[in-house]
Amino acid sequence: MPLSEIVGPADHLAALVARAARATSALVHFAEGGRLRLWGAYGLETPRERIADAPMDEGLSGIVVSTGKELILDDLTGEEWAAVGWRPGAFLAFPIRGEHGDILGMCCVAERDPRKWSADDVAAVAEGARVGTLLITEHLARQEIDRQRRFLDAVLDSLHDGVTACDAEGNVVLLNQRMQQLWGDRPLPRTMADIDVIAGFTDGTGAPVKRDDIAILRALRGEPVRNHEVELQGRDRPTRHYVVDAQPIIGPTGDTIGAVQAMQDVTRRKRAERFRTCELEVITALAEARTVEAAGPRVLEAIVRTLGWTHAELWLADDAAGTIRSAAQWSAPTWDGGIDVPDELPYGVGLAGRAWQAGKPLWIRDVGRPQSLISPETAAESQLHAALAIPVRHGLEALGVLTVFAGSAESHEDELVALMSGIAAHIGQFLEARLVEDLQRQLTRTKNEYLALIGHELRTPLTSIAAYTELLREADAKTLTEDGPAMLEVIERNTTQLRHIIGELLELSALDGGHAEVQLTPIDLAGVVREAVARTREAVDGEPLTVEADLPPELILPGDRKRLRQVLDNLLGNAVRYSPDGGRVTVALRVEGRAAELSVSDTGIGVSPEEREKMFTGLYRTSRARDRALPGTGLGLTLSRAVVQRHHGSIELIDDDGPGTTIRVRLPLDAR
């Protein structure tokens, strides 16, 4: 603060000097920057601001300061000096010196009329000048202390560390700006004995910090503290990580007069370390697993454990069904909440379904709020707080969704979203690699089955054709006349069977290779199914078999009418072929979400669980069909799957409550 603003003590000094010298007025000036500043005054008849600032080389005061000598003038009649705001008759002044003899200012008294200054008057002003030295020196010292304190405050406030200092009794005497920011909206502590000082803090093991473990109090007991790690946790705020250093403040006599601690926020560094660990463990888990069923739990465990989340889920998309299905989930062992995870979610429903629909990451800061994708009741019961959902992709294709949940607030940071997006990309690459491996195994199996077909399915009709051809060649005229037509019928029937097998093989090869023409145009699938059912009923007319259908009036979707009719004929043909006398074939068509769902059920011999997936590969036929010598090549369902996949759909054999088999086909209602 400038000296010119501290007028109280100097005004009192001027009054005392004026009374001691029995003068009308008195002034106290100090020198600053080549100018004289009025510091104290008594008995002024002129407004103070008129003489508050004057050049050093003007007036009687300037002579005293510039020469450094006292000035005693008894009679100034006829002289005009700018000294006290009027023309003085007598003037008495002494310089104010510093402890090293430097001129700090001057102290003077003045009278309107001429006057003979006595020795007592001179002594009084000289004494006033000496008191002025004490006042100015003390004030300059305080000014220097204030200046140094301002420098110190600026340095402390520029630090990234939060600094706290306390006295010997633990009373807080200093908190820099960063430390105040770390406290946030909580009341600042007045003493380190305040319980709020340790509220929410835990050590590296998760145990609450005790008061005696506070670094600054340990330093107050004489113990230097280095790299003490603590965490600040809370449901309504993200977890923060800090490293604390503290040391005692030793007084001039060697006793501890206080302590100081510096708290560094290392949350970003800790997060980066966890991110690296998480990604490494995820990559390791994916590298060591062969299936998504084996990899999923390990990947989610790595995410939950290394990132400190509470719960994680992996969902896989079923485009044809318009749903995402739960593939894996993992919860932290210390989590005492719970959440009911459904087996599947429709497109656009729930957090995972919404992320699949949006095709981009979705972040929910508080799952208990009304706008959350999880109900407040579920959030309260599960003790969840924040959630993040990341689509799992390979290229432009959405394969699923990765969701993670936290039991406390988490910041929506680009680094976290980038990490989870990278993990989702690793999962997408894993899923794509497993699909390629499955296709390679299927190709190998199909090749072997083709060879088996040549050795079995083709050999049987060829053997029959060759045998009857030989009989015809060796038959006489009578035998040709009597048995020739029947032999030719056998040859023709086997030739037709060969032609059918070769046609299906060529068709399957074209579909697998993408060379077969599949034109997706709007068609009425209900009409196609109705025609196929009518044709099947005609074929079984008169036989002890019932064909039932539950169809909507119309169901429009993009498809190839000829190819889908081929699928229906295969499914209905299999159902009729494997159904016993008195059996029933049921066909149902309905809309489920974004897909049309067609199911064909029979009450036939059924399929064992271990044979279900094999039904759609190559030339496979069930053991029961082979045991009963039922006709067929085993290519019907394989061809059907190829056609359905070209329609971006799915076909599967599902569980049936009763005897028999149910095949379900799902086809998307919109073009892909």
C-alpha positions in Angstrom: 0.0 0.0 0.0 1.5 3.4 -0.9 2.7 5.6 2.0 0.4 8.4 0.8 -2.6 6.2 1.8 -1.3 5.8 5.4 -2.1 9.2 6.8 -3.1 8.4 10.4 0.2 8.1 12.2 1.8 10.9 10.2 -1.1 13.3 10.9 -0.7 12.6 14.6 3.1 13.3 14.3 2.4 16.6 12.5 0.0 17.7 15.3 2.5 16.8 18.0 5.3 18.7 16.3 3.1 21.8 15.8 2.0 21.9 19.4 5.6 21.3 20.7 6.9 24.2 18.5 3.8 26.3 19.2 3.3 26.6 15.4 0.2 27.3 13.4 0.8 24.4 11.0 3.1 21.4 10.4 3.8 19.1 7.5 5.5 15.7 7.0 6.7 14.8 3.5 8.4 11.7 2.2 10.5 11.5 -1.0 9.3 9.0 -3.6 10.4 8.8 -7.3 11.9 12.4 -7.5 8.8 13.9 -6.0 7.6 15.0 -2.6 4.4 13.2 -1.3 2.4 14.8 1.5 2.3 12.2 4.3 1.0 14.1 7.4 -0.4 17.5 7.9 -1.8 19.8 10.7 -3.4 23.2 10.4 -3.7 23.4 6.6 -5.7 26.3 5.2 -5.5 24.9 1.6 -7.2 21.7 0.3 -4.8 18.8 0.9 -4.9 17.5 -2.7 -3.3 20.8 -3.9 0.0 20.2 -2.2 -0.2 16.3 -2.0 2.3 15.9 -4.8 5.1 18.3 -5.8 8.3 18.2 -7.8 11.5 17.7 -5.7 13.1 20.9 -6.9 10.2 23.2 -6.0 9.5 25.0 -2.7 11.2 25.1 0.7 10.6 21.4 1.3 12.5 20.5 -1.8 15.5 22.5 -0.6 15.5 20.5 2.7 15.3 17.1 1.0 17.8 18.0 -1.8 20.4 19.5 0.6 19.8 17.1 3.5 20.2 20.0 5.9 17.8 21.7 8.3 16.2 25.0 7.2 15.5 27.8 9.7 13.8 30.9 8.4 12.4 33.6 10.8 11.2 36.2 8.3 10.0 35.4 4.8 8.3 38.8 4.2 8.4 39.6 0.5 9.3 36.0 -0.4 6.9 33.6 -2.1 7.4 29.9 -1.5 5.2 27.0 -2.1 5.4 25.4 1.2 2.1 25.1 3.1 -0.4 26.3 0.6 0.0 30.0 1.5 2.7 32.5 1.8 4.4 31.7 5.1 6.0 34.4 7.3 8.4 31.9 9.1 9.5 28.3 8.3 11.4 25.6 10.3 12.3 22.2 8.8 14.5 19.1 9.3 15.2 16.2 6.9 14.0 12.7 7.8 16.9 10.2 7.4 17.0 6.5 7.2 19.2 4.2 9.3 22.0 4.5 6.8 21.7 8.3 6.5 19.7 8.4 3.3 17.0 11.1 3.0 13.5 9.7 3.3 11.6 13.0 3.6 11.3 16.0 5.8 9.3 17.4 8.8 8.5 21.2 9.1 6.4 23.8 10.9 5.3 27.2 9.5 3.8 30.5 10.7 1.8 33.0 8.7 3.7 35.9 10.3 7.5 36.3 10.8 8.7 34.7 14.0 11.9 34.1 15.9 12.3 30.3 16.3 13.6 29.4 19.8 16.0 26.6 20.6 13.1 24.6 22.0 11.2 25.1 18.7 14.2 23.8 16.8 14.6 20.8 19.1 11.0 19.9 18.8 11.1 19.8 15.0 14.4 17.9 15.1 12.8 15.3 17.5 9.8 15.1 15.2 12.1 14.3 12.3 13.7 11.5 14.3 10.2 10.0 15.1 9.4 10.3 11.4 12.4 8.1 10.7 11.0 5.4 13.0 7.5 5.7 11.5 8.7 5.6 7.9 11.3 2.8 8.5 8.6 0.7 10.3 6.2 1.3 7.5 8.7 0.5 4.8 9.5 -2.7 6.6 5.8 -3.6 6.7 5.6 -2.7 3.0 8.6 -4.9 2.2 7.0 -7.8 4.2 3.7 -7.3 2.3 5.6 -7.2 -1.0 7.4 -10.5 -0.1 4.1 -12.0 1.0 2.5 -11.1 -2.3 5.4 -12.7 -4.1 5.0 -15.8 -2.0 1.2 -15.9 -2.5 1.7 -15.6 -6.3 4.3 -18.4 -6.3 2.0 -20.7 -4.2 -1.1 -19.9 -6.2 0.8 -20.7 -9.4 1.7 -24.2 -8.2 -0.2 -27.3 -9.4 0.1 -28.7 -5.9 -2.2 -27.9 -3.1 -0.3 -26.4 -0.2 -1.5 -26.3 3.4 0.4 -24.9 6.4 -0.5 -25.0 10.1 0.9 -23.7 13.3 2.2 -25.8 16.2 -1.4 -26.4 17.5 -2.6 -27.6 14.1 -4.5 -24.5 13.2 -4.5 -23.8 9.5 -2.6 -20.6 8.7 -2.3 -21.0 4.9 -4.2 -22.6 2.0 -3.1 -21.7 -1.5 -5.5 -21.3 -4.4 -5.0 -24.9 -5.7 -5.7 -26.3 -2.3 -8.9 -24.3 -2.1 -9.9 -25.7 -5.5 -9.3 -29.2 -4.3 -11.7 -28.6 -1.4 -14.3 -27.6 -3.8 -17.6 -26.4 -2.3 -16.8 -28.0 1.1 -16.1 -25.6 4.0 -12.4 -24.8 4.4 -10.9 -26.3 7.6 -9.8 -24.0 10.3 -7.8 -26.7 12.2 -6.4 -30.1 11.2 -8.5 -31.6 14.0 -11.6 -30.9 11.9 -13.2 -34.3 11.0 -13.9 -33.0 7.4 -10.2 -33.0 6.8 -10.2 -36.8 6.4 -13.8 -37.3 5.2 -13.8 -39.5 2.0 -10.0 -40.1 2.0 -8.7 -43.7 1.8 -5.2 -45.2 1.7 -3.9 -47.4 -1.1 -5.8 -50.4 0.2 -9.1 -48.7 0.3 -9.2 -48.3 4.1 -10.4 -44.9 5.5 -7.6 -42.6 6.5 -7.3 -42.0 10.3 -6.6 -38.6 11.8 -3.2 -39.6 13.1 -2.2 -40.7 9.5 -2.6 -37.2 8.1 0.7 -36.2 6.5 0.8 -32.7 7.9 0.1 -33.9 11.5 2.8 -36.5 11.1 5.2 -33.7 10.1 4.0 -31.7 13.0 5.2 -34.6 15.2 8.7 -34.3 13.5 8.3 -37.0 10.8 9.1 -35.9 7.2 6.6 -37.5 4.8 7.4 -38.4 1.2 5.2 -39.8 -1.5 2.3 -40.7 0.7 -0.6 -41.9 -1.5 -4.2 -41.3 -0.7 -7.5 -41.4 -2.6 -10.6 -39.2 -2.3 -13.7 -41.3 -2.9 -17.4 -40.5 -3.0 -20.5 -41.6 -4.8 -21.3 -38.1 -6.1 -17.7 -37.4 -7.3 -15.1 -39.2 -9.4 -12.3 -40.8 -7.4 -9.2 -38.7 -7.2 -5.6 -39.9 -6.5 -3.1 -37.7 -4.6 0.6 -37.9 -3.5 1.4 -35.9 -0.4 4.7 -34.6 0.9 5.0 -32.9 4.3 7.7 -31.6 6.6 7.9 -29.7 9.9 8.7 -26.0 10.1 11.6 -25.4 12.6 11.8 -22.1 14.5 15.0 -20.2 15.4 15.3 -22.0 18.7 15.1 -25.4 17.1 11.5 -26.2 18.2 8.7 -27.1 15.7 6.5 -24.0 15.1 4.3 -25.6 12.4 4.2 -27.9 9.4 3.5 -27.7 5.7 2.3 -30.2 3.2 2.0 -30.3 -0.6 -0.7 -32.4 -2.2 -0.2 -33.3 -5.9 -3.2 -34.6 -7.9 -1.9 -37.7 -9.8 -5.3 -38.9 -11.0 -4.4 -38.5 -14.7 -1.2 -40.4 -14.2 -2.9 -43.2 -12.3 -5.6 -43.3 -15.0 -3.0 -43.6 -17.7 -1.3 -46.4 -15.9 -4.6 -48.3 -15.4 -5.5 -47.7 -19.1 -2.2 -49.3 -20.2 -2.7 -52.2 -17.8 -6.3 -52.7 -18.9 -5.5 -52.7 -22.6 -2.7 -55.2 -22.1 -4.8 -57.6 -20.1 -7.7 -57.4 -22.6 -5.3 -58.1 -25.5 -3.8 -61.0 -23.5 -7.3 -62.4 -22.7 -8.3 -62.3 -26.3 -5.1 -63.9 -27.5 -5.4 -66.8 -25.1 -9.1 -67.5 -25.8 -10.6 -69.4 -28.7 -14.3 -68.5 -28.4 -16.2 -65.4 -27.3 -17.8 -67.5 -24.5 -14.3 -68.0 -23.1 -12.9 -64.5 -23.8 -15.9 -62.5 -22.7 -15.7 -63.0 -18.9 -11.9 -62.5 -18.9 -12.1 -59.3 -20.9 -14.9 -57.9 -18.7 -13.0 -58.9 -15.5 -9.9 -57.1 -16.7 -11.9 -53.9 -17.5 -13.7 -53.9 -14.1 -10.6 -54.7 -12.0 -8.1 -52.4 -13.7 -10.4 -49.4 -14.2 -12.2 -49.6 -10.9 -15.6 -50.0 -12.5 -18.4 -52.0 -10.8 -20.1 -54.0 -13.6 -19.5 -54.7 -17.3 -21.5 -56.5 -20.0 -20.8 -57.7 -23.6 -23.7 -57.9 -26.0 -23.6 -59.4 -29.5 -25.9 -58.2 -32.2 -28.5 -60.3 -34.1 -29.3 -58.1 -37.0 -32.0 -60.4 -38.4 -33.8 -60.7 -35.1 -33.4 -57.0 -34.3 -32.0 -57.8 -30.9 -28.7 -57.9 -29.0 -28.0 -60.9 -26.9 -26.1 -61.1 -23.7 -22.7 -62.8 -24.3 -20.9 -62.2 -21.0 -21.1 -60.1 -17.8 -18.8 -59.5 -14.9 -19.2 -57.7 -11.5 -16.6 -56.6 -9.0 -16.4 -59.1 -6.1 -16.7 -56.2 -3.6 -20.0 -55.0 -5.2 -22.9 -55.7 -3.0 -25.5 -54.5 -5.4 -27.2 -56.4 -8.2 -28.8 -56.0 -11.6 -31.0 -58.3 -13.6 -29.4 -58.7 -17.0 -31.9 -59.9 -19.6 -30.9 -62.5 -22.2 -31.6 -60.1 -25.1 -32.7 -56.5 -25.7 -34.6 -55.2 -28.7 -33.1 -52.7 -31.1 -33.1 -49.3 -29.4 -34.1 -50.5 -26.0 -31.9 -50.2 -22.9 -28.5 -48.7 -22.7 -26.9 -51.4 -25.0 -29.8 -51.3 -27.4 -29.6 -47.5 -27.6 -25.9 -47.5 -28.3 -26.4 -50.1 -31.0 -29.1 -47.9 -32.5 -27.1 -44.7 -32.3 -23.9 -46.3 -33.6 -21.8 -44.2 -31.2 -20.7 -44.2 -27.5 -23.4 -43.2 -25.0 -22.5 -41.8 -21.6 -24.8 -41.5 -18.6 -23.4 -39.6 -15.7 -26.2 -40.6 -13.3 -28.2 -43.7 -14.1 -30.6 -42.8 -11.3 -31.9 -39.6 -13.0 -35.2 -39.6 -15.0 -33.5 -39.2 -18.4 -31.4 -42.3 -17.7 -31.8 -45.4 -19.7 -32.0 -47.4 -16.5 -34.9 -46.9 -14.0 -34.2 -45.1 -10.7 -35.4 -48.2 -8.8 -32.9 -50.4 -10.6 -30.1 -47.8 -10.1 -30.9 -47.6 -6.4 -31.1 -51.3 -5.9 -27.9 -52.0 -7.9 -26.0 -48.9 -6.4 -24.9 -47.9 -9.9 -24.1 -44.3 -10.7 -22.4 -43.8 -14.1 -22.5 -45.9 -17.3 -20.8 -46.0 -20.7 -21.8 -48.0 -23.7 -19.5 -48.5 -26.7 -20.5 -50.2 -30.0 -18.3 -53.1 -31.0 -17.5 -52.9 -34.7 -15.4 -54.4 -37.4 -15.2 -52.0 -40.2 -18.7 -50.5 -40.7 -20.5 -53.6 -39.4 -21.9 -53.4 -35.8 -21.2 -56.7 -34.1 -22.3 -55.8 -30.6 -22.0 -53.4 -27.6 -19.7 -53.2 -24.6 -21.2 -51.5 -21.5 -19.6 -50.6 -18.2 -21.1 -49.3 -15.0 -19.6 -47.5 -12.0 -20.7 -47.2 -8.4 -19.5 -43.6 -8.2 -19.5 -40.5 -10.4 -17.1 -40.6 -13.3 -16.0 -37.8 -15.6 -16.8 -37.9 -19.2 -13.3 -37.7 -20.5 -12.1 -38.2 -24.1 -9.3 -40.5 -22.9 -11.7 -42.9 -21.3 -14.0 -43.0 -24.3 -10.9 -43.5 -26.5 -9.7 -46.4 -24.4 -13.1 -48.2 -24.3 -13.4 -47.6 -28.1 -10.0 -49.2 -28.5 -11.0 -52.2 -26.4 -14.2 -52.5 -28.3 -12.2 -52.5 -31.6 -10.0 -55.4 -30.2 -13.2 -57.3 -29.4 -14.5 -56.7 -32.9 -11.3 -57.9 -34.4 -11.4 -61.0 -32.2 -15.0 -61.8 -33.3 -14.2 -61.3 -36.9 -11.1 -63.5 -36.6 -13.2 -66.3 -34.9 -15.8 -66.0 -37.7 -13.0 -66.4 -40.3 -11.7 -69.4 -38.5 -15.2 -70.9 -38.3 -15.6 -70.4 -42.0 -12.3 -72.1 -42.7 -13.3 -75.1 -40.5 -16.6 -75.2 -42.3 -14.9 -75.1 -45.7 -12.6 -77.9 -44.6 -15.5 -79.9 -43.3 -17.5 -79.2 -46.4 -14.6 -80.4 -48.6 -14.5 -83.6 -46.7 -18.2 -84.0 -46.9 -18.1 -83.4 -50.7 -15.6 -86.2 -50.9 -17.9 -88.4 -48.8 -20.7 -87.5 -51.1 -18.7 -88.7 -54.1 -17.9 -91.9 -52.2 -21.5 -92.5 -51.0 -24.3 -90.4 -52.3 -23.1 -90.4 -55.9 -21.8 -94.0 -55.8 -25.2 -95.4 -55.0 -27.1 -94.1 -58.0 -24.1 -94.6 -60.3 -23.8 -98.2 -59.2 -27.5 -98.7 -59.8 -27.3 -97.1 -63.3 -24.2 -99.2 -64.2 -25.8 -102.4 -63.0 -29.0 -102.0 -64.9 -27.2 -100.8 -68.0 -25.1 -104.0 -67.9 -28.3 -106.0 -67.5 -29.9 -104.3 -70.5 -26.8 -104.9 -72.6 -26.8 -108.7 -71.7 -30.6 -109.2 -71.9 -32.2 -111.2 -74.7 -35.1 -110.0 -76.8 -37.7 -111.6 -74.4 -36.1 -110.1 -71.3 -35.9 -106.6 -72.9 -39.5 -106.9 -73.8 -40.7 -107.9 -70.4 -38.3 -106.2 -68.0 -36.7 -103.5 -70.1 -39.2 -100.7 -69.3 -38.7 -101.3 -65.5 -34.9 -101.3 -65.8 -35.1 -98.0 -67.8 -37.3 -96.5 -65.1 -34.7 -97.4 -62.5 -31.9 -95.9 -64.6 -34.0 -92.7 -65.2 -34.9 -92.4 -61.5 -31.2 -92.6 -60.4 -30.2 -90.3 -63.2 -32.7 -87.7 -61.9 -31.3 -88.2 -58.4 -27.8 -87.6 -59.6 -28.9 -84.5 -61.5 -30.6 -83.2 -58.4 -27.6 -83.7 -56.2 -25.3 -82.0 -58.7 -27.7 -79.1 -59.1 -27.8 -78.6 -55.3 -24.0 -78.7 -55.1 -23.7 -76.1 -57.9 -26.3 -74.0 -56.3 -24.6 -74.1 -52.9 -21.2 -73.3 -54.4 -22.7 -70.3 -56.2 -24.4 -69.0 -53.0 -21.3 -69.5 -50.9 -19.1 -67.8 -53.5 -21.5 -64.9 -54.0 -22.0 -65.7 -57.6 -25.7 -66.7 -57.4 -28.0 -63.9 -58.2 -30.1 -62.7 -55.3 -32.3 -59.7 -56.0 -33.9 -58.0 -53.0 -37.2 -56.4 -53.9 -40.3 -55.7 -51.9 -42.3 -58.9 -51.6 -45.2 -60.2 -49.6 -43.6 -62.9 -47.5 -47.0 -64.0 -46.1 -48.2 -64.6 -49.6 -45.0 -66.7 -50.4 -45.5 -68.8 -47.3 -49.2 -69.2 -48.1 -48.4 -70.6 -51.5 -45.8 -73.0 -50.2 -48.2 -74.3 -47.5 -50.9 -74.8 -50.1 -48.5 -76.7 -52.3 -47.4 -78.9 -49.4 -51.1 -79.6 -48.4 -51.7 -80.8 -52.0 -48.6 -83.1 -51.9 -49.8 -84.8 -48.6 -53.5 -84.9 -49.5 -54.9 -88.2 -48.4 -52.0 -89.0 -46.1 -52.3 -89.1 -42.2 -50.6 -85.7 -41.8 -51.9 -82.3 -40.8 -50.4 -79.0 -42.1 -51.4 -75.9 -40.0 -50.5 -72.3 -40.7 -50.8 -69.0 -38.6 -50.1 -66.2 -41.1 -50.8 -62.5 -41.2 -52.8 -61.1 -44.1 -49.6 -59.4 -45.5 -46.0 -58.9 -44.5 -43.8 -56.8 -46.9 -40.0 -57.0 -46.7 -37.0 -56.9 -49.1 -36.4 -60.4 -50.5 -35.9 -62.7 -53.5 -39.2 -64.4 -54.0 -37.8 -67.4 -55.8 -35.0 -68.0 -53.3 -37.2 -67.7 -50.3 -39.7 -70.1 -51.8 -36.9 -72.5 -52.2 -36.1 -72.2 -48.5 -39.8 -72.7 -47.6 -40.0 -75.8 -49.8 -36.9 -77.2 -48.1 -38.2 -76.6 -44.6 -41.7 -77.9 -45.3 -40.3 -80.9 -47.2 -38.0 -81.8 -44.3 -40.9 -81.4 -41.8 -43.2 -83.7 -43.9 -40.4 -86.2 -44.5 -39.5 -86.6 -40.8 -43.1 -86.5 -39.4 -44.7 -89.9 -38.6 -48.2 -90.9 -39.5 -50.7 -88.8 -37.6 -48.1 -86.1 -37.2 -48.6 -82.3 -37.5 -46.6 -79.6 -39.3 -47.1 -76.1 -38.0 -46.0 -72.9 -39.9 -46.1 -69.5 -38.1 -45.2 -66.0 -39.4 -45.1 -62.8 -37.3 -43.2 -59.6 -36.7 -40.7 -59.4 -33.9 -39.0 -56.0 -33.5 -37.3 -55.1 -36.7 -37.5 -58.7 -38.2 -40.0 -61.1 -39.6 -39.9 -64.4 -37.7 -40.9 -67.6 -39.6 -41.0 -70.9 -37.7 -41.7 -74.4 -39.1 -42.3 -77.1 -36.6 -43.0 -80.8 -36.9 -43.7 -83.7 -34.5 -41.1 -86.0 -36.1 -38.0 -87.8 -34.8 -36.2 -84.6 -33.6 -32.5 -83.7 -33.5 -30.1 -84.3 -30.6 -28.6 -81.1 -29.0 -25.0 -82.0 -30.2 -26.2 -82.4 -33.8 -28.2 -79.1 -34.1 -25.4 -76.9 -35.4 -24.2 -79.6 -37.8 -27.6 -79.6 -39.5 -26.7 -76.5 -41.4 -23.3 -77.5 -42.6 -22.4 -79.3 -45.7 -24.1 -82.7 -46.4 -24.9 -83.6 -42.8 -27.9 -85.8 -42.0 -28.9 -86.8 -38.5 -28.1 -90.3 -37.2 -31.9 -91.0 -36.8 -32.5 -90.2 -40.4 -29.8 -92.5 -41.5 -31.0 -95.2 -39.2 -34.5 -95.0 -40.6 -33.1 -94.9 -44.2 -35.1 -91.7 -44.9 -34.3 -90.3 -48.4 -32.3 -87.0 -48.8 -28.9 -85.6 -49.5 -28.5 -83.4 -46.4 -28.1 -80.3 -48.5 -31.5 -78.7 -47.9 -30.7 -76.8 -44.7 -27.3 -75.9 -45.9 -28.8 -74.3 -49.0 -31.5 -72.6 -46.9 -28.9 -71.1 -44.6 -26.9 -69.7 -47.6 -30.1 -68.1 -49.0 -31.1 -66.6 -45.6 -27.6 -65.2 -45.0 -27.7 -63.5 -48.4 -30.9 -61.9 -47.1 -28.9 -60.7 -44.0 -31.0 -63.0 -41.9 -30.5 -66.0 -39.6 -31.8 -69.5 -39.4 -31.5 -71.8 -36.4 -32.9 -74.9 -34.8 -34.6 -73.9 -31.5 -35.7 -75.7 -28.4 -39.1 -77.4 -28.7 -41.4 -78.1 -25.7 -42.7 -81.3 -27.3 -41.3 -84.0 -29.7 -40.1 -83.0 -33.1 -38.1 -80.1 -34.5 -38.6 -76.3 -34.9 -36.6 -74.3 -37.4 -36.8 -70.5 -36.9 -35.9 -68.0 -39.7 -35.5 -64.3 -39.1 -35.4 -61.8 -41.9 -34.9 -58.0 -41.6 -37.9 -55.8 -42.4 -35.7 -53.1 -43.9 -33.0 -53.2 -46.6 -29.4 -53.5 -45.3 
